[in-house]
Amino acid sequence: MFVWRYLDARGTESGASDRFEDRDAAEAWLSGSWEELLEGGVEAVELVEGDAGSDEVRYRMELRPEDAT
């Protein structure tokens, strides 16, 4: 299972997505949702794999484009 963990500007967890069966489904969902997340105050996301406390961060991604000020 995979889930997106939402992070605010300080890097503090501020929520999470629903769980996805596989990484492709999780990434497809994010590609259609990142702008809405950013508008809602999410600055970065972490893709987490695992269940019941054994979550492993696969990668972290900033949502704000680098050239945005």
C-alpha positions as CSV (number, residue, x, y, z in Angstrom):
1,M,0.0,0.0,0.0
2,F,1.1,3.6,-0.7
3,V,0.0,6.9,0.7
4,W,0.9,10.5,0.2
5,R,1.8,12.3,3.5
6,Y,1.2,16.0,3.3
7,L,3.7,18.5,4.7
8,D,3.2,22.2,5.5
9,A,5.8,24.9,5.0
10,R,7.7,23.9,8.2
11,G,7.8,20.3,7.1
12,T,5.2,19.2,9.7
13,E,2.8,16.5,8.6
14,S,-0.6,18.1,7.9
15,G,-2.6,15.1,6.6
16,A,-2.5,12.3,4.2
17,S,-4.2,10.9,1.1
18,D,-6.2,7.8,0.8
19,R,-4.2,4.6,0.4
20,F,-3.4,3.2,-3.0
21,E,-2.8,-0.4,-4.0
22,D,0.3,0.4,-6.0
23,R,2.8,3.2,-6.7
24,D,1.5,3.9,-10.2
25,A,-2.0,4.6,-8.9
26,A,-0.5,6.9,-6.2
27,E,1.5,8.8,-8.7
28,A,-1.3,9.1,-11.2
29,W,-3.5,10.6,-8.4
30,L,-0.9,13.1,-7.4
31,S,-0.4,14.3,-11.0
32,G,-4.1,15.3,-11.0
33,S,-4.2,16.7,-7.5
34,W,-1.0,18.6,-6.7
35,E,-2.4,22.0,-7.6
36,E,-5.4,21.6,-5.3
37,L,-3.1,20.4,-2.5
38,L,-0.8,23.4,-3.0
39,E,-3.8,25.8,-2.9
40,G,-4.9,24.1,0.4
41,G,-1.5,24.8,2.1
42,V,0.4,21.6,1.3
43,E,3.9,22.6,0.4
44,A,5.5,19.1,-0.1
45,V,4.5,15.5,-0.1
46,E,6.2,12.2,0.8
47,L,5.3,8.9,-0.8
48,V,5.1,6.4,1.9
49,E,4.9,2.6,1.5
50,G,3.8,0.3,4.2
51,D,1.1,-0.7,6.7
52,A,0.5,-0.5,10.4
53,G,3.5,1.6,11.6
54,S,6.1,0.2,9.3
55,D,5.8,3.0,6.8
56,E,8.9,3.7,4.7
57,V,9.3,7.0,2.8
58,R,10.1,6.3,-0.8
59,Y,10.6,9.9,-1.8
60,R,9.7,13.5,-1.0
61,M,8.6,16.2,-3.5
62,E,8.0,19.9,-3.2
63,L,4.8,21.0,-4.8
64,R,5.6,24.7,-5.5
65,P,7.4,25.2,-8.8
66,E,11.0,26.4,-8.3
67,D,10.5,29.6,-10.2
68,A,7.4,30.6,-8.1
69,T,7.9,33.4,-5.6
